């Protein structure tokens, strides 16, 4: 009951703060502008308006052309032709008109536009050669059918990674609430009165963190509604929402741990800056590895990307990220409660980190 009481106090104070309401609304406006920019980018990609690199040998193509009609027209300064290329061009043996060919493009390769443009140019040049050789017979253009596989890399980044990052942003944006709730008690000298109340110190820390978690959950819900309303598809919104909210708890616990030990806002800000860099790397690096081809779910963001994409999940996808969240929660909240129970840490003189490790 005391735990819920502390949570209610903190939530009431948070939502009565004009500063918080301004930040809350301002973040929503920034998100709306960001979504507008992403939507324009997706529309540009969908229309085929992509940048074509001009580096020699930048694009690769595997060619099978027994007669050499089309392959002889490909510019080697544009395409590096070898058997292991992700895109393939298959041309029938030339026995007469029409000459058929099949172009297989790998849409996960951002260089596909270079390949397609050069093949189309080679087809034009081959058509001219055939027409010149068979000038007396009307010659139709060689027919090239295009089959695609995978999803374009820019769309993958926007629809999966970027949507996931947007959902995780509130987790890092509300760290100041934890700092103000804990460090602010020290600087305002109101911590003594709070500790003197018939409430266990563990309930104070957990209650403050629960209030911030509830705020993050609200913001994530609002952001998810806006993202889906803008046309971004989330195959499993409930699963993605729960994953992001659960993933916020260890980061909030880490913020509480740093805030309990910090003397003032400056110390807390420095500590949280370095801690959030590590936390962001823990979330994003495995997610980028997954986009590059890794199949595991080492971080909650990887799991969120799979939920957004609608991938069928198994135990190997769920256990590692959820287990890591559980372990980090036990570690961070346990240390935060232990430090907050020490009067020398709360009121001073605060012992150094090495002394705490030697004599906890």
N, C-alpha and C positions, 0 to 999 in steps of 0.2 A: 504493500500500500504506500509506504514512504517513497519507494522508487517511482511509482506513478505520480505521486504528489510533486516530486522534484521535476519530473518530465513536464507536468502541466505548468508549473511555475515558469520553467524556461521557455516553453512554447508561447505562453501568454506574453512574457516579456519580449520575445522575438517579434511576434506579429503586431505588437503595439509600437514597435520602433519604426519611426518614419524613415530612418536610414535604411533599415532592412527592406521595407516596402519599396523604396526607390530603387535599391539595387536589384530586387526581385523583378520589378517591371522593366528596368533597363536591360537586364540580361535577356528577357524575353524578346525585347525589341532587337537586340544584337543578334539573337538566334534567327529571328525572322529575316533580317538582312542577309545573314549567312545562307539560309535556305534559299533565298531568292538568287543569290550568286551561284549556288550549286545547281539550281534548276536551270539557269541559263547555260551553265557549262554542259549539263547533260543534253540540253536541246542542241547545242552546237555539235556535240559528239554524234548525236543521233542523225544530224543532217550531213555528217561526213566531213565537217569542217575541221580537219585535223592538220597538224603541222607535219610537213614532209621533210625528213632530214636530207641533206645533200652530201653527206660523207661518202666517199668511195668505198665500196664493199661493205657498206653499213647493213644492207638488207641481204637475206640469204634465200636461195630457192633451189629445190631439187627438181631436175628436169629429166623426163623420159620422152625423147622425141626421135624415133628411129630414122625418120627422113631428114631431120635437121631443119625443117622449113621454118619453124618458129624459134627454136633454140638458137639458130644462126643469126636471128635478128635481135636477140637480147644483148643489151649493153653490159659488158663485163665490168665497166667502170661504175655501174650502178648496182648490179647484183653480183653477189659472190655465189657461184653455182657449185654446189656439192651435194652429195647423196644424203647427208645428215641434216639438211635444213628442215625447219618446222613446216614450211609451206611447200607444196608439190605441184608441178605442172605435168600432166600426162597428155601426150599428143598421139593420136592414131597414126599408123603408117600411111603416108600419102600415096593413095592409089587413084585419086581423082576427087572431083568435087562432089559433096562438101568434105572439108577436112575438119574433123571434130577434135576438141581438146577439153580437158577438165582441169580446172584450177582449184586446188584445195588450200584454203587460207586458214591459218591458225589465228583466231581472233584474240587470243591472249597475248599475241606478239604485237607490240605497238608499231613495228616496222611493216605491218601488213599493207599499209597504204602505198609504200614505195614499191612493194612487189606487185600489187595490183596495177598501179599506174604503168610500170615498165612492161608488164605482160600485155596490157591493152595497147601500148605503143608498138610492141613487137608484133602483135596481131595485125595492126594497121600496115606495118612495113611488109609483113609476110603476104598480106592480101595484095599489096601492090606488086610484089614479085610474081605471085601466081597469075595475076591479071596480065602482067607483061608477057609471061610465058604462054598463056592461053588467051591471047588477045582476041581471037576469033570467037571465043565462047564466053557468054556472060557468066561471070564468076561471082558467086556470093561470098561474102566474108566468112572466114572460118568461124565456126560457132564455139564459143567458150562458155561453159556453164560454171558457175561459181557456187561451191558449197562451203559453208562456214562451220566451225566448231568452237566451243567455248564461248566466253563472254569477253567483250573488249576490255582491255586492262584499265583504261580510264573509268569505265562504268563500274568495274569491280571496286576500284578505289573509292569512288563516290558513294555507291550504293551500299557497300559493306563496311569498309574501314572507316570512312568519314562519318557515316551515320552512327557507327558504334562509338567513335570518338566524341561526337556531339552528345550522345547519351551519357557518356562518362564525365563530361565537363562539370556538371553540378557537383560531382563528388569532390572536385578540387576547388570549386569556387566558394564553398561554404566553410572552408577551414577557419576563416576568421571568426565564425560563430563560436567554435570550440575555444579558440584563443581568448576571445573576449569574455566568455563564460568562466574560464578558469583563471587566466592571468589577470583579467579585469577584477576578479574578486580579491586578488592579492593587492593590486595597486589602489583599489578603492577602499581597502581595509574592511571589506564586508565578509571576508572569509571566516574570521573569528566567530562572528554571529551565526553563520551558517553551520559551522562545525559544532558550535555549542548546542544546537538544536538536537532533539532526540532522533537523529537520523544517522545511520551508519555511513561512514565515509565512502564505502564501496557503493552505496546507493546514490550518493551525491554524484560520483563520477559517472556511473552507469546511467543515471537519470539525465544528466546533462548531455551525454552522448546519444541517448535515445531521442531527445528532442531535436538534435541536429540531424539524426537519421530520418526522422519524420519529415523534417524540412526538405532534405535531399530527395526523399521519396515523392514529395509533392512536386518539386521542381522537375524531376525526371519524368513524372507523369504528364505534366504540362508540355514539356519539350517533346515527348513522344507523340502526343496528340497533334502538335504543330507539324512535326516531321511527316506524320502519316497524312495529315490534311494537305500538305504540299505535294503529295504524290509519291513519296518514297515508300516503297513496299517493305513491310516487316512481316515475314511469314508467321512468326510466333511472338506477337507483341507481349503477351503475358509472361512467357518464359524470359524474354529479353529484359523486361521490366524487373522481374524478380532477381535476375542475375546481377543487374546493375546495382540495385538497392542492396543486395547482400554483399556485393563487392565494395560498397562504400563503408561498411562497418569496420574492417581492419584499418582503412585509411583514417577514419574518424578516431579509432582507438590510438593509432600512431600519433595523430595530432594532439590527442588528450595527454599521451605520455610525455611528449615534448613540452606541452603547456604546463603540466604539473611540475616539471623540473625547472622550467625557465623562471628567471627572476622578474622579467619584464617583457613588454611587447617586442622589444628589439631582439632579445635572445630568442624568443619564440619564433619570430619571423625568419631569422637566419636558419634556425634548425629545421623549420618546416620547409623552407626553400630547398635545402639539400635532400630532405626526406621525400618531398614530392617528386623531385627529379628521379630518384630511385624507384618510387612507386610507379611513375609514368613509364619508365623503362620496363618494369616488370609486366605492365599491362600491354604496352605497344609492341615491344620487340618480338614476343612470341606470336602476336597477331600478324605482324609483317612476315614472319617466317611461315606462318600458315598460308598467307596469300602467295608466297613464293613456291609453295608446293608441299610443305610439311603437313602431315595429317593429324598430329596430336593436338590436344587442348591443354596447353600448359598454363594459361592464364585465363581469368574470367572474361577478358575482352575477346579472346579467341572463341570461347563458348558463345558469347553474345553475337559474334559475327556469324557463327553457324546457325544460331536461332533466327537471326535476321534473314539468312539465306534459305532457311527451310531444310537444312541438311538433316538427314536421319541420324539421330544420336544413339550412342551406345554407352556402356559403362566407362570405357576408356575416355570418352569425351566429357563425362560428368564428374568422375571421381577426382582427377588431379586438381582442377580449379576449385571445386567445393572443399576438398580436403585442405588445400592451401589457405583458403579463407578461414576455415575453422582453426587451424594451427596459429595463424597470425592473430586472430581474435583472442585466443587464449593467451598468447604471448604479450600482446600490447596492452590489453585490458588488465591482465594480471599484474604487469609491471606498473601500470598507471595507478591502480588501486593500492599496490604495495607502497609506492612512493608517497601517495597522498595520505597514507596512514601515518607517515613519519612527520613529527612536528618540526624537526630540523630542516626538512625539505620544504615544508609549507611556510613556516615562519622564520627559518634561519637560526643559526648560520648554516647555509646549505653546504653539505659535503660535496667534494668533487666526485666525478664519475669513477675514477680509479678507487677511491675510498669506498664508494658504494659497492663496487665489485668485490673488493677484498673483505669488507665488513658490512654485509647487507643488513 
